[in-house]
């Protein structure tokens, strides 16, 4: 079984992979294709990534507060039931659609460069918190979702859910781009 440190290294690798994937999408594709919606009611590739930034910005204060209250521990960590379920729902390809709250709708008109810079900045904040989580009993520390007071999961689950959410919307961004090249 993996140690807590190895588990956190794996989660860090997931965030690093998401950053690399976003960087590739936003630097190797034309701005026109990145900002064009494949359908009027679907987000553009850039909007998918901008949504991730908006979402990520809600978590640092919650995670920081939870880590300050967390008892010492070094894993191995386990996800709780709600965290596992939410991660499963979020993993691409979609199993079900989830309506986005109006406050999480991405802004329009941002350049791919702006979207990338903001996303990478939000990633750095999450990675700092992940590093601060070392030596904490993440499975014994609960976080309440900023989007539903009824949704609570442990801190380890929170990091896993955020990583799955990023994979979901990066996949969605790739799908939006694929529709741009289809006749």
C-alpha positions in Angstrom: 0.0 0.0 0.0 1.2 3.5 -0.8 2.3 5.8 1.9 0.6 9.1 2.5 3.5 10.9 1.0 3.3 8.7 -2.1 -0.4 9.4 -2.4 0.1 13.1 -2.2 2.9 12.8 -4.8 0.3 11.1 -7.1 -2.3 13.8 -6.5 0.4 16.4 -7.3 1.2 14.5 -10.5 -2.5 14.8 -11.5 -2.5 18.5 -11.0 0.8 18.9 -12.9 -0.7 16.8 -15.8 -3.7 19.1 -15.9 -1.5 22.2 -16.0 0.5 20.7 -18.8 -2.6 19.7 -20.7 -4.1 23.2 -20.3 -0.8 24.8 -21.4 -0.7 22.6 -24.5 -4.3 23.3 -25.4 -4.0 27.0 -24.9 -0.7 27.6 -26.6 -0.9 25.1 -29.6 -4.4 26.0 -30.9 -5.5 29.2 -32.6 -7.2 31.8 -30.5 -10.2 31.7 -32.8 -10.8 28.0 -32.2 -10.1 28.3 -28.5 -12.7 31.1 -28.0 -15.4 29.9 -30.4 -18.2 27.9 -29.0 -19.0 24.7 -30.8 -22.7 25.4 -30.2 -24.4 28.4 -28.7 -25.2 26.6 -25.5 -21.8 24.9 -25.1 -18.6 26.4 -23.7 -15.6 27.1 -25.8 -12.3 25.4 -24.9 -11.0 28.5 -23.3 -14.3 28.9 -21.3 -13.9 25.3 -20.0 -10.5 26.1 -18.6 -11.7 29.5 -17.2 -14.4 27.6 -15.3 -11.7 25.6 -13.6 -10.0 28.7 -12.4 -13.3 30.0 -11.0 -13.9 26.7 -9.2 -10.4 26.4 -7.9 -10.5 29.9 -6.4 -13.2 28.8 -4.0 -11.2 26.1 -2.3 -8.0 27.6 -0.8 -9.7 29.2 2.2 -11.7 26.1 2.9 -8.7 23.8 2.6 -6.5 26.1 4.6 -9.0 26.2 7.4 -9.3 22.5 7.4 -5.6 21.9 7.5 -5.2 24.3 10.4 -7.6 22.1 12.4 -6.2 18.8 11.1 -4.5 16.4 13.5 -1.1 15.1 12.7 -1.0 12.0 10.4 0.9 10.7 7.5 -1.6 8.3 5.8 -2.2 6.1 4.1 -5.2 8.2 3.1 -8.6 7.0 2.1 -11.4 8.7 0.2 -14.8 8.7 1.9 -18.0 7.6 0.2 -19.1 11.0 -0.9 -15.7 11.9 -2.3 -15.5 8.6 -4.2 -19.0 9.1 -5.6 -18.3 12.7 -6.7 -15.0 11.8 -8.3 -16.7 8.9 -10.2 -19.4 11.3 -11.4 -16.8 13.9 -12.5 -14.4 11.6 -14.3 -14.6 11.9 -18.1 -16.3 10.9 -20.2 -19.5 12.3 -18.6 -21.8 9.9 -16.8 -24.3 12.6 -16.2 -24.5 16.3 -16.8 -24.3 18.7 -13.9 -25.8 22.2 -14.2 -23.3 24.8 -13.4 -24.1 27.5 -10.9 -24.4 31.0 -12.5 -21.5 32.2 -10.4 -19.3 29.5 -11.9 -20.2 30.4 -15.5 -16.9 31.4 -17.2 -16.4 34.9 -18.4 -16.4 35.5 -22.2 -13.9 37.6 -24.0 -10.7 36.5 -22.1 -7.7 35.8 -24.3 -6.2 32.3 -24.2 -3.1 33.9 -22.6 -5.3 35.4 -19.8 -7.1 32.1 -19.3 -3.8 30.2 -19.1 -2.2 32.6 -16.7 -5.2 32.6 -14.3 -5.5 28.8 -14.4 -1.8 28.2 -13.7 -2.0 30.7 -10.8 -5.0 28.8 -9.3 -3.1 25.6 -9.7 -0.1 27.0 -7.8 -2.5 27.8 -4.9 -3.8 24.3 -4.8 -0.3 22.8 -5.0 0.8 25.0 -2.1 -2.1 23.6 -0.1 -1.3 20.1 -1.1 2.3 20.6 0.1 0.9 22.0 3.4 -1.2 18.9 3.8 1.8 16.7 4.3 1.9 15.4 7.9 -1.8 16.0 8.4 -4.5 13.4 8.9 -6.4 14.3 5.7 -8.9 11.4 6.1 -9.9 12.8 9.5 -10.4 16.4 8.3 -13.7 17.4 6.7 -14.4 20.1 4.1 -17.8 21.4 3.2 -18.2 22.1 -0.5 -18.4 25.8 -1.4 -21.2 24.8 -3.7 -23.5 22.7 -1.5 -23.5 22.8 2.3 -24.9 19.3 2.2 -21.8 18.0 0.4 -19.0 17.2 2.9 -16.0 15.0 2.3 -12.6 14.5 3.8 -9.6 16.7 2.7 -7.9 13.8 0.8 -11.2 13.4 -1.1 -11.3 17.1 -1.8 -7.9 17.0 -3.6 -9.0 14.0 -5.6 -12.4 15.6 -6.5 -10.6 18.8 -7.7 -8.3 16.8 -9.9 -11.2 14.8 -11.4 -13.1 18.1 -12.0 -10.0 19.4 -13.9 -9.9 16.2 -16.1 -13.6 16.5 -16.8 -13.3 20.1 -18.1 -10.1 19.6 -19.9 -11.7 16.7 -21.7 -14.7 19.0 -22.4 -12.3 21.6 -23.8 -10.8 18.9 -26.1 -14.2 17.9 -27.3 -15.1 21.6 -28.1 -11.9 21.8 -30.1 -12.6 18.6 -31.9 -16.0 20.0 -33.0 -14.3 23.0 -34.5 -12.5 20.9 -37.0 -15.5 18.7 -37.9 -17.4 19.7 -41.1 
